[in-house]
Amino acid sequence: MSVDQEKNFLDNLLDSVIVVDKEGKIREVNQETLELSGYKRREEMVALPFEKICRNFTVAGLKAKLPLREQELMYLNKEGKRIPVSVNITARTSYPDDIIFIARDISKTKNMIGNLTQSEKELKTSYEQLQASKNDLIRSEKLAYTGRIAASIAHEVRNPLTNVSMSIQQIKKALNPKKQGAKFVEIVERNIERVNFLITELLNSARPIKLNLQAHDIHKLLKGVLDSNKTRIKLQRIKVIKNFTSQASILKIDQEQIQRVFTNLILNAMEAMPKGGTLTVLTELTEPDKNYFSVKIKDTGKGILEKDIIRIFDPFFSTKLQGVGLGLTICYGIIVSHSGTIGVESERRKGSVFTVSLSR
């Protein structure tokens, strides 16, 4: 094939062709290369170092590795714009010292992959948000149902319970405290108090909470909860780590209700570490736009089973032998009434992290 025939052949190719000599300088290019790189004439590219056209690539020592197929390289056009290309590299038959780079522009493919990856991320985020919304809706329906049941229980149980309580008080007055029957009266009294407590907790978990919103320092509130449990923390050999943000921690909250939430979460964390461990209380500002103040309470306890995570805030669900299963339900109701969120992440034998986020 003559030189003119070879040039005509290369110009008819749809791929970019660059021929590089043994010194790493461009010997020949085809028309597709000119269009790809933005040069108007071959003379502008001929004799240029190949490194000027191909970013972060050298031809030194390349000869011994040929042929190479589908190498992803980065070409630079005349203005310095990067162009991703897929290149097949081989030796030139008529000039064995020359190297031929046959490249195809893959920028559209890369953009398509990027768009698909972004779409996949957005779809995953939407799915997670949909799942969270679904879980919140299910939980709200459960709380509403619990509220209706609680109202019925309060009416149907408390009235006869009051009569039982009054009657047992009369029996207690008539009995000699030293007689054996007095012991059974005390047992009845304790159980009346227990039933009354359960009814009260059930009502608290289900009824709408009336909030007394005032400006309070979350950090001060957390320190107060930790201080009030200082003796138990010491006895259980629990190490406490406080990692508080330096940002302002004043929020409009119902102090009593939020204190109840953090007390419950911290006590749960301690119960998960009966033989000691590390309790970490972390605060931070979270997205979007740092509009949420988050409190993370982390333990190094036994963790929560994956099948139980979805039910952890449900009424009467508890993994404790003596648990009622209303503590976290009440916490959920309090945080939702503050227009906040509460969630949990857990790993078996490594611990759990409860995150409470409140709007600023």
Secondary structure, DSSP 8 states (H G I E B T S, - for coil): --HHHHHHHHHT-SSEEEEE-TTSBEEEE-HHHHHHHT-SSHHHHTTSBHHHHEET---TT-GGG--EEEEEEEEE-TT--EEEEEEEEEE-SSSTT-EEEEEEE-HHHHHHHHHHHHHHHHHHHHHHHHHHHHHHHHHHHHHHHHHHHHHHHHHHHHHHHHHHHHHHHHHHHHS-TTSTHHHHHHHHHHHHHHHHHHHHHHHHHHS------EEEEHHHHHHHHHHHTHHHHHHTTEEEEEE--SS--EEEE-HHHHHHHHHHHHHHHHHT-TT-EEEEEEEEEESSTT-EEEEEEE--SS---HHHHTTTTSTT--SSTT--S-HHHHHHHHHHHTT-EEEEEEETTTEEEEEEEEE-
